[in-house]
């Protein structure tokens, strides 16, 4: 019982004058040595952490509101509130506070002595009576107004005036005078009443608000506030509240208390937002209690509605019923929009329960129906509701759409309905489309996707999205960049034969939004978007938009390409170079001329990035294909820098080629630098082993197992057959991380070596052991002693003179001689591996001129 009585929620007032929930816990009062006094302590009910530690200061004004609230200010602009679950707990803590301050617990506010002026100390001692109010008569209105205005500067006098007003039932008497003045058209009296009622609101007293905002009094309070002396004519707020603003019960509310609370909250919110002027810097804290009053009313309304499952079930039933007319459905959607807005006042755990209740009742299928309606207001309200759900739990929405995909066609999936609404937004500025694009980005953002032991939400949802939804998203982009569209636009009135972009501003805005989302995908989705771009040749279609007359759209297309290049992915680089996709970018730069604008700077930054990052494949492609066109651009050194980088790399390749042994410089093995680089990329990205090929992983981490022809004569036949081929077989990386290369043999040699079906000779190496021991040969004959550094190594039969086809190499100091292998049974061959290759990062193995393998270090 004690725990329940002292269970509280802690709130703080933020800069926007809204109450922020700091957590739920249990409150106690005890002496804290560090603070040197009795203090209020609140410990979280979840983990026992300290939510609040506040010393009960004798000079701090504490307010008790609505029987279950205690509000006070710790410092300037820092207000705190404790909301008790039970009145008994609030009374208990209030007695502790009053005991420390020496006050009577029957009062609802303690007095702040810090701001009391010295001249009032004798006038208002602790035992002084309440402020004497003038009699409530017409001729006393000016005196009453002056009194109310004068006390606002003193917290003590404000509290005394509030108590006097409350005890004497003075407010109802004032409102009766208002009716008399209005009937008599007494303008001066009405102006005084405006000042009086406004001043009473600024007393910031919850008990007075309960009286003023009751059904009996609230419309007269609104009437008093219509007669602002600064206005030539009074406002018509009551007319708006009674005639224009209609309370619509989408489903009849049988609970009279709930209905009254809804009416009251709407009217009080209207008073705060519309009627009362914006408070000055000195008046900001005067209405904090009014804000609290509205806040707790909203919490109570949501809680009461949420607990009425019959009511919510009926609302959902009508919302999804096909027989419901459009007007009724519009009212239902607007109700849910307001309902979700109110839910933001709930503390986190209650808000979670609220949205889970809505999900259980079927809010997402209902939204799917209403978002496809023609009524713009209904769609707008449904979008707002959807935004609340996505903000609350993107995973809940993703789970729903993936389950839905198993039962429905792609066209009616909720996420595709959202994309179509974005595409079909009729607003020229695409306000709704921008909002929906933001929601889509949240849904496809891997950062908020969950990974569990059983499944990975990221892979599952992205597979779903690219299979079922991406084609809907890119449809407008592909439609507006098609060849048919191109030719049509060129005929209709373009001065450029290749201008194909839509001139319609709204369409350009839409394409810019789609490109922004695709750019986000490039940054966050890796292989999913990579496969899509290459399969659809998407970048080529996007770069068509570089011709748009709308510069912002051209920049979006350029930004898309810049993100792709920024990944420095060789898959993308080969796709760009093979497709010659720099051409539209360079054409846009040249067409821009000498204009120094954002497009010019963005294009140059793209090429500068390539130069600084030294992306060799792109540099070679740009210089070889476009340098003549770019050579004249001298106001930046970017393009000359690209040419310099290109020439330096070309020189390095030439020097390395000149240092290659003669066996490499023969016609059989000669490759130009670009071919070598392309082959290198092929080896790095090869994932599958091919039949009839041998595998050789990096030598320094492996041991070799070689299977050669078992006679020298058969070996020579193999060599001659190999030399007769027109095309050499290059090594390729295997899925295990090694490389593979093919040895072609004649049929007889193959049969003699490995059987009739054998097509290749395998030389397989396995990783070295972790203890660092060197690889050992599995050859059948004893190994020939390894050569030493600087020793000539012959590629010829053991014990024979070097034949014309042989070659010799000097062993480099960089080679570990203990890794060299020699001697093969039957073949009578002496061979050497691990001879440094002068080109790139390669090592050459010469198998007696039989074949050559280039192995990546």
N, C-alpha and C positions, 0 to 999 in steps of 0.2 A: 504493500500500500504506500509505503514511504517513497519508493522509487517512482511510482506512477505520479504521486503528488508533486514531486520535484522535477519531473521531466519537462524540459524547456527547449525552445528553439532560440538560437542567438542570431540577431539581425544587426547589420550596420547600414547606415544611410550613405549611399555613394554620391558622387559629384552631380549625378543627374537627378538627385532627390528621389531615388528609388531604393527600396530596402533589399539588400543582398543577404541571402541565407548563408550563415557561416557554419551551420551544423546543428545537430540535435544531441543533447546530453542531459546530465543531471546537475542541478545547481546546489551549492551549499555555501554557508558563510562561516568563516573561521579566521583566526588571527594569523597573518602572514608576517613573519619576522622581517623578511626583506623589504616589505612595504611599510612596516612599522604601524600596522593597524588592521582592523577588521576588514575583510575583503570578500567579494563575491567570486566564487570559483565554479566554473562549468567544465565538467569533464565529458568527453565524447562517449556516447553509449556504445559505439562500435569498437574502439580500441583503447579507451581510457585516456586519450591524449587531452591536453589542456586546451580548451576552446576559448576560455575567458578567465582572466585574473584581473579583477578591478577593485581597487581600494575604495571603501565607502568613505568618500570625502565629506567632512562635516559641512562644507560650503557648496556642495553640488546639489542642484535641484533635480530631484527624482519625481517622475510623474507616474501615477497609477491610472491606467486607462482600461475601460471595458472589462474590469474585474480580473482579467488574465494577462494584462500587459504592464510591464514596468519599463519606462523610457527615460533616458538621461543623456547628457552630453559629457564625454570624457574631456574633450578639448574643443577648441574652436573648429567648427565644421566637422566634428566627428561624433555622431550620435549613435547610441547603442539601444537595443531593445531586447527584452526577454519575454518570450511568449510562452506562457505556462499551459500545460495540458489541463490542469485543474485549478479552480479558483482557490482551493485551500492552500495549494502550494504557493500561489501568488501572495496570499494574505500572510503566510508564514515568513516569506522573505521580506515583504514590505514592513512587517513588524521589526525585523532585524535592522533594516535601514533606518527606520524611525527611532529605534532605540539608540543607535550610534549617534544620530543627529539630535536626539532629545526632543523629538516631535511626537505628537499624538497620532497613533496609527489610523485614526478616523479620517485624517486629512488625505487628500489625493495628490498632494504635491508638497515637497519640502522646499524651503526658501533658500534662495541663493544670496548669501550675505556679501559676496565679493563685489558685486556691482552696485551695492546700495550707496547712494550718495550720503555724505556725512550729514548734510543738512536734514536728512529725513530720518536719521537714526532715532532721535528723541521722539519724532512725530510718529514713528511706527515701531515701537518696541514689540517684543515677541507676544506680549499679551494684549496688544492694541486691538480694538474691535475692527470689523470689516469696514470697507469704504462705505460711507453713507451715500446712497444713490438718490438723486432728485426724484421727486414724484413723477410718475409716468403720465405727463400731460402734454398737450400740444405746445403750450407756451414754454415748456421746459426742454424741448427737443434740442435747442441750440446748446444749452448748458450740458445736457447729456452727451452730445457729440463732442464738446470740448473736453469733457472728463475722459471719455473713451480714448480720444486721440492723445491726451497727455500721458496716460499710463503706459503707452506702448514702449516708451524708452526705458522703463524700469521693470525688470523681471518680477520683483516683489509686488509692486503695485498691480501688475498684470494678473498675478495669481489672486490677490485680494479682490480685485474687481470681478474675476471669474467666479469666485466663491459667492460674492454678493449677488451676481446675476443668477446663479444657479439656485441659491437658497430662497430667493424672493419670487421665483417664477417670472422674472422681469421680461424675458424675451417674448413670451406670449403677449404680455401687455403692450410691448413695443409694436408687435405685428398687428395688434388691434388698432393702434394709432395709425399704422400705415393704411389700413382700409379706410379709416376716416379721412385721412389726408387725400387719398386718391379720389374718394367720392366728392370731396370739397374742391378738388383740383388745387390743393395747396402745394404749389411747386416748391416753395422755400422749405416747408416741412418735409417734403419728399427728399430734397437734397440733404437735409440733416439726417434723415433716416438711412440714406445711402452710406454716409460717413459712419454712422453708429453700427450698422450691420457689418460693414467692411471691417471696422475696428474690432468687433466681437470675433469675427473669423480669425483675425490676426492675433487674438489672445491664445490661439493654438491649444484649445482645451477640448478634449474628447467628450466630456460630459455635456458641454454646451452644444457640440456637434450633434449629439444624440437627440437633443431637443430641436435644434434648428432644421435637421434633415429628416424629421419624422414626417409621415404622410400629412399630418395636420398643418405643419408649418412651412414645409420646404417651398411651396409655390409662392407664399408671401415673402419668403427670404429672397427668392429670385426676383419678385416684383420690386422689392426695395433696391436691389442691385441694378435695376433698369435705369434708375434716375441718377445717373452720374452727372454731377454739376458741370463737368468739362464738356458735356455733349449738348448740342443745341436741341436735339430731340431725343426722347428716351428710346432705348432699344425695345424690341418686342420679343424678349426671350420666352416669356410665358406662352405667347402665341405659338412659338416654334415647338416648345415642349409638349403642348397639349394638342395641337392640330397637325403640325408638319411631321413631327417625330412620332411615328406609330409603333407601338409595341406589338410585335408579331409573334404569336405562339405557334411555331411550326407544328408542335404537338402540344395539346392542352396540358398546362402545368397545374396539377391538382394541389400541390403544396403551396398554401397561401403565404407562408413565411418565405419560401424561395422566390415567389413572384414579387413580394414586397422588397426583398433584398435586391433583386435585379433592377426594379424601378429606381430604388434609392441610389444604387451605384451609378447608374447611367446619369441621373440628374446631378449627383455630386461631382462626377467627372466633368460634366458640362460646366458646372460652376467654376471648377478649377481651371479648365482649359480654355473656356470661351469668355466667361463673364469677368472673372477677376483679372486685373491687369498684371502684366509680367512683373513680379516683385523686383525691387531694386536690390543692390548688394546688401543693404542694411536690413532688408525684409526677407531674405532668402529662407531663414530658419523659422519665420513666423507661420508658415503653412506646412511644416514637416508633419504635424499630427494629422492634417487633412490628407496628405499623401499616404500616411499610414492607415488612415480610416478606409481609403479606397482600396489599398493593397489587401488588407485583411478581409474586406468584403468580397473581393474577387476570389480569394482562396476559399472562402466559405461557399461561394456559389459553385465553383468547380467541384468541390468535395461533395456537395449535396447532389449535384447532377450525376456525378460519377457513381455514387452509391445507389442511384435509382436505375437499376439495370433494365427494368421494364420500359422506362422512358427512352433510353438509348437504343434498345432493341427495336422499338417502334420507329424511331427516327431512321435507322439504317434500313429497315424494311421498306419504308416509303421512298427512301433515296434510291434504292436499287429496283423498285417496282416499275416495270415498263408502263403501267397504267397511270403513273403519277404525271400530272401535267407539268409543263415547263416552268410555270410561275411557282408552283409549289416546290419543285426541285430546286429552283434558284433560292428560295427561302431556306430550304434545308441546308444547302451548301453554305450559305452565308452564316447560318447558325453555327455550323461546325467550324467555320473560319474564326468566328468570335470565341467559340469554345476553346479552340487551340491557342488563341492569343491569350486568353485568361489563364491557361495552364502554365504559361511562362512564369507566373507568380508562385507556383508551387515549389517546394524544396525538391532537390534532385530525386530522392527515392520515391516521393509521391508523383513526380512528373513521369518517372519511369513506369510506375504502375498505371498512370493515366494513358500513356501511349500504348502500352501493352493491352489495355482494355479495348482501346479503339482497334488495334490490329486484330484482336480476337473476334471482335464483332464484324470485321470485314471492311475496314476503311479503304484499303488499297484496291480491292475489286470495285468498290463504289466510285473511287476517284477515276478509275479506268473508264467508267461509263460517262461521268460528267465531263471529263477533260475532252471527250470527243464530241461534245454538244456544240451547236452553232452559236449559242448565246455567249457573247464576249464576257459579260459580267460573271457568268457561271464559270467559264474557263479560268478567268482571272482569280476568282475565289478558290477554285480547285487547285490552282498552281500555288497559291499561298499555303493551303493546307499541306500540299505535297512537300513544300519547302520545310515546313515544321517537322514532317516525318523524316526527311532526309537529314536534316540537321540533328535530329534526335538519334537516329540509328540507320546509317547507310547500309549496314549489313542486313538489317531486317528487310529493307526494300530489295536489295540484291537477291536475298534468299527467295522472296516472293516471285520475282520475275523469272528466276531460273526454274522454279517449280512450275510456273505458269507455262513455260516454253514446252514442257513435256505434254501439255494438254491442248495448246492453242497454236494457231498459225502465227507466223512472224508479224503479220500486219496488225494483229490486235494485241500484241504484247504491250504491257504498260510502258516500258522504256521506249518502244517504237512510237507509241502514241505521244509521248513527251517530245521525241525528236520531230515528229510530224507537226506538232503544235509550234515548235520552234521555227521550223521551215515555213509554216503557213501564217506566221504572225503578220497581221495587216497594218500594224503600227509603222509609220514611215521611219521612226527612229528605232524600231525593234526593241522596245522596252521589255516586253514579255519574253522575247527570244533571248535577250541577254540574261534574264533571270533563269530561264530554263537551261541555258548553256552552263551557267554556274552550277546548277544542280547536277547536270550530267557529268561535269568535271569532278564533282565530289563523289559521284557513284563509281567512276572509273579510276579514281585515285588509289594506287596501291598502298599509299601510306596509311589509309584507314581500313585496310583489309586485314582480316584475321587469319592466323595460321595455327592450326591445332595438330595434334598427333595423328588424327584420322584423315584430315583433309586440309587442303590449302585453298582458301577462298580466292586468292589472287588468280591462280591458274584456272580454277573452275569458272570464275566469272568472266575473265578475259577471253577464255575459249568461247564461252557463250556469246559474249558481246561481239567478237569478231565474226562469229558464224551467223548470228541472227540479226545484228543491229547495225554493224558498220556500213553495210551496203545502203541502208536507209539514210544514214548520216551523210555519206559522200555522194548520194544521188544528185543533188543540185550542182555540186562541183563538177561531176563528170558530165552532166547534161549541158552545162554552160561552157565546157571546154572541148566539146566533141568536134570532129571534123566537119560534120554537117552544119553545125552551128557556126563554125569558122567560115565556111564558104558563104553561108547566108548573110552573115554580118558583113563580109567583105564586099558582097554585091550591093547590099542595101545602102551604103553611104560612107564607107570608110575610105580614106585616102591611102591607107596602108593595106596591102594585100594580105598581110598576116595578122591584122587586128581582129581578134575574135572575142574580146572580152565584152560582157554586157555593159551597156552605158547606163542602165537603170541604177539609180543610187541605192534603192532598197535592196535590189539583188546583190549589188556589190557589198553592202553591209552584211547581208546574210552569208555570203561567201567568206567574208573576213572572219565572221564568228566561227564558221566551220573550220577554217584554216587555223584559227587560234586553238581550237580543240584538238585538231590533228597534230599541231606542234607540241601540245601537251603530251599527246600519245607518244610521239617520237622520243621525248625526254624520259618517259616513265615506263613504256611498255616493251622495250627492247625487241625481242624476236617476233612478237605478234604483229606489231606495226611494220617491222622490216619485211616480213613475208607479204603483208598486204600491199605495201608500196611497190615491191618488185613484181608481184603477180598482176597488179592492176596498172603497172607503169605510171604510178600516181604522181611522181615528181614531175614527169614530163607534162602531165595535164595541169598541174599546179603552176608550172612556169609559163604556161600560156597566159596567165593573168599578169605577167610582167608587162604586157601590152596595154593593160587597162588605162583608161584616162583618169581613173581614180587612183591617185598616188598611194593612198592608204592601203588599197587592195594589192598593188604591186609590192609594197613593203611587206605585207603579210606573206605573200608568196616567197619573197626573198628570205624572210625570217624562217620560214619552213625549211628552205634549203640550207640556211646557215646552221640550224639546229642539227640537221643531218650530218653536215660536214664536221660540226663541232664534236661529234662522237668519235671521229677518226677511225671509223670502221672500214676495213678494206672491202667488205662486201658492198657497202654503199659507194665507196670510191670507184670500184670497177663498174658498178651500175651507172654512175655518173659519166665516167670517161667513155664507156662503150656506147652509151646513148647520146654522147655529145651534148650533155645537158647544160654546159656552161654557155652555149651559144645564145639562148634567150637573155641570159643575164648580161653578157657582154654587149649584145645589141641594145639592151635598155640603157646601159652606161653610155654607149656611143650616141644613142638618140637623145639622151639628156643633154648632150653637148657640154658647154662650159658652165652650165648652171651649177652653182654651189648650193645644193639642197640636201635634204635628208636621204633621198634616193641615192645620190652621188656618194655620200659618206657611207651609207650602208653597204653599197657594192664594194667600195674600196676596202672597207673593214673586212669583208669576206675574204678578199684576196690577200690582205695583210695577215689574216689569221693563218691562211695556208702557208704563207712565206715563213712566218715566225715559228709555226709548228713543224715546218719542213716536211710536209706531206708529199713525198717524192713522186708518187704516181700522179697526183693532181698537178704538181708543178710541171712534170714532163708533158702532160697532156695540154696544159694551158700554153706553155712556151712553144711547143711544136705546132699547135693549131691556131693560136690566136695572137702570138706576139707581134706579128706585123701590124695587126689592127690596134694593138695597145701601145706600141712603141712610141707613139707621138704624145702620150700622156706623161708629162714631165713635172707637173706641179706636186706630185708625190713620187717617192722613189720605190713604191711597191712593186711595179712591174719590172723595173730594172733589177730590183732585188731578186725577183723570181727568175729572171734570166741568169743572173749571177749564180744563184743556187743550182740552177739546171746545168750550167757549164762546169761548175765545180764538181758536181756529181759525175758528169760525163768524163771529166779528166781523171777522177779517181777510178772509174771503171776501166778507162783506157790503160792506166798504169798497172792495174791489177791484171788486165788481160795480157799485157806485155811480159809480165813475170810468170805467166802460166807455162809449165813444161810443154815440150813439143807434142806430147801425146794429146794434150788438151787443145792445142792450136791446130790440130789436123782438121781437115774438112768434116770429118765424122763427128767431132765433138764441139765444133765452134758454134757458139750462140751469142747473139748480141745482148747488150745489157738489159734491154727492155724485156727480151724473151726470158732471160734468167730471172728477172724480177717477177714476171708473170707466173713462171713455173714455181718460184718460191711461194707465192701466194696460193697456188694450186696445192702444193704439198701441205701447207699449213692448214688448209681448209678441207682437205680430203677426209672423209669419215668412214668410207667403206673399203675393205680390201677387195681386190679384183682377182679373179681366178687366173692362175698361171703366173703370178708375180711373187717375188721373194721379198721378205721383210728384213730390214736392217735398222734397228733403233740406234740412237746416238751411241757412238762407240765407246766413249769414255765411261759410260755407265753400264756396259754390257759385255757379255762374252759371245764368241762367234761359233756357230755350227755351220760348217760349209759342206755342201754336197756337189762335187765337181764330176765331170766325166772320168771314168776310171782308166782311161788310157790317153796317152799324149796324141796318138793319131786321131782318136775321136774328138779330142779337144781342138786339133787343127781344123778338122772338118767343121766343127761348130763355129770356129773363128771366121772361116771363109764364108759360111752361110750368113753369118752376122754382117760381114762387110758388104755383102751383096744387097742388104736391105737399104731402102731409100730413107727410112725414117727411124730415128732412134727412139727408144723408150725411156722416158724420164722417170726418176724416182718420185714417189708420192708418199705423203705421211699416212700412216695407218691410224685407226681408232685407238690403238694402244700407245700412240705417241712416237712410234718409230717411222721408218720410211720403207718404201718398197720400190723395186725396180725389176725390169723384165729382161731375161736373157733368152734370146731366140736361138733355137738349134734346128739343125736338120732333123728329119724324121729318124734317120738311123742313129744319130748321136743321141737323140732323146730316148730312143728305145733302149740303146745300150746303157744309158745312165740311169734312167728312172722308170723304165717300163714304157709300154706302148702309149699310154695315155698321158704321160708326163709332158708338160709344156714349158716348165721353167726350172731354174736351179735355185734352190732356197739357201739363203745365208741368214740365219736367224740369230739375233743376239738377245740375251736376257739381261735385266738390270743387275748391276754389280751388287754384291752383298753389302749390308749396312756397315760391316766392320772395316770396309775400305780395302779389302783384298782385291787384287787385280783379277781380271777375267782370265779364264783358262780355256785353251783350245780343246775342242772335242775331236780334233783330227785323229785318224787312226795311227799315223806314223809319228815318231818322236819329233818334237819341234826343233827346228834349226835354231841355233843361238841367235838371239835378237841382235840386230846391228846396233852400233853405237852412234852417238851424236857426231855428225860430220862424215860418217861412213857412206860410201856409195852403195846404193841398193839396186840390184839388177832385177828387171822383170823378165826372167827367162827360166828354162828348165834348170834344175839343180845340177851343178857341176859342169854345165855347158857354157861355151862362149856366148856372148851376147849376140843373138841373131838380129837380122835387119829390123824385125818388127818389135824388138825389145826396146826398153828405155831405162834410164837410170835416174835416180833422184838422190839428193843429199839430205840426210835425215836432219830435221830442224831441231834446235835445242828445246823448242816448245813441246816436243813429243816425248812421252814417257816410253822409253825403249822396252820396258817390261810388258807393255801392252801389245807389242808387235807379235804377229803370228807367222809361222813359217812351216812349210813342208806339208805336202798332202800325199797320202798313200796312193800309189798307182799312177798319179799324174806326173810325178817327178817335177813338181813346180815349186819354185821359190817365189813368194810374193810378200809384199809389204803393205800394211795399212797405216792409217793415221798420218798421212803426209799432208802438211798444211796446204790448203787451197788458197791461192792469192786473192780470190774474188770473194767479197762479202765475208760471211762467217762460215765458210764451208771447209770440209776436210775431204780429201780425195783418196780413194782406195783404188789402186791399179792392180787388176787381176791379169797380169801378163798380157795386156792389150786385149784380153777377151772382152772386157766390158769395163764401164766406169760408173761408179756410184758417187753422187755428190751428197754428202751427209751434212745436215744442219748441226752445228755445235750445240 
